[in-house]
Every structure is written in structure tokens, then in C-alpha cells.
Amino acid sequence: MKMQKLYFINQVTNSQKDEWASMVVGMMGNPKFVNDASRCVYENDEILVSHDFMSYPDDTKEAVMLVCMLKDGQIIRMETGATPLA
């Protein structure tokens, strides 16, 4: 699936977007930021729902639900929700 644009729904300044982008690049470059397991729960032409188990550099783990709204085969909006795992 090809993603061309990601729109920020909430109101943030450009500097906040830059900070967020920098944080994401740093997280993805950290070898302790790991997607342990991922599965597609549901997908059609309008929505994609996936469930992931993530491990983080601070040795915490979360179950993450990702919901993506699709249009013309591309992600136009996404939301995540996470539950800490003991």
C-alpha cells in the first residue's frame, strides 16, 4: 500500500510537527523499538484494522490497535490506541 500524504487532524504548529517527526525517526532507528507481532484484523476498500504487539527502548510492551481510513487505496487518516502489557 502506497502512502502519499499524512494529514495532522489536530491543531499543531509546524515546530510541533517537526518535533514529532524527529521523535518518530529516532524511535524507528532504535533497535529496541520492535514490532514483535502484527496481524491484519480487517480490511476492505475503506478501512484497515491491525493489531500489533510492540516493545520499546524502556523495556515496556504494548498491544496497539491501528485503524486506517482508506481512499483510492491510500491511507488518508489513521488512529492508534495502546494498552500497556505487564
Secondary structure, 3 states (H helix, E strand, C coil): CCCCCCCCCCCCCHHHHHHHHHHHHHHHHCCCCEEEEEEEEEECCCEEEEEEEEECCCCCEEEEEEEEEEECCEEEEEEEEEEEEC
